[in-house]
Amino acid sequence: TNLLDSTEIATMFLDLDCNIRKFTPPVKEIFNVDFNDLGRPIDHFTHKLNDDHLLSDMRRVVQTGSGLNREVTTQNGERSFIIRYTPFRNSDRVVGGVVLSFIDITERRQSEAELHKAYAQLEMHKAALDESAMVTIADAQGNIIYANAKFCDRTGYSMEELQGQNHRIVNSGFHPGEFWMDLWSTITAGHVWHGEIRNRARNGEYYWIQTTIVPFLDDSGAPYQYLSIRFDVTERKQAQSHLMETRQNLETAMQAKDQFLATMSHEIRTPLNSIVGFTHLLLESQPTEDQEQMLRTLQFSTTNLLALINDILDYEKIEANRIDLVELHINLTGMLEDL
């Protein structure tokens, strides 16, 4: 009796007529019984189990002499049990009753449910990753043991062709040996590596990938697998290359423009200044009326052309933030008359 009172497992002893003979205290958490109810049939009592097979299972055990197990839950679904039906035999090995053991497996089922949920979430994460990225898993030696569909599609190799191969199968030869030594030393030391790699597909096409390699470490801290996640950035790299080419062309054009302006400044403005000066001297040498008119026209045209060239040079200085402002006194009336 003391042993029954101390056990934490709910256990009931019933005779061949399914009358209660003994039970442990935890049974009262499942059945509405009291120790004064010994000798009464079990079907006289209500219980918290969602199970309609109690009597039929007990009779089956009595008739066959073989035990059975059934998993049940409470009616509110909060607890789970395995009911173990064991035939009780007397000294003559004759079945004299049934022992019911209610083994609480609530925590185990909760752990299994959480594990199943975590596995389902992991599968969803894997599906999302497979949908958006190229993924491979390599062993400790760097040989491929898994490649997803996106990686196979981009490289042109099947999973069967990739398994057991090193990633050198897609090496483009673009990166120097130091690049790969740095990568390998980083991940074998247990660190994550990030970088951009140019690979070569089976058909000879070159492509760029943004790569993250994550080492999986064992209990001793040594990598035993490497997970590689890649995103195709070929279009971005091509756009960057095009932008760099455009910038170089623009710089070349700017240099040509600067050369042209320098030529304009020295090769054109200097002769114009000479023409303006000589015209002024000729006007002071008492020319005829017709000569003076032509000299005035020449003076006006060369002066305007020189002003236009100076304006162009000033505009260039403004663009280059090299303009110097100078305060000058002008004859506004004379300027208007010239117009």
Summary of the structure (lengths in Angstrom):
residues: 339
radius of gyration: 48.0
end to end distance: 128.5
largest distance: 159.2
contacts: 845
relative contact order: 0.05
helix: 50%
strand: 25%
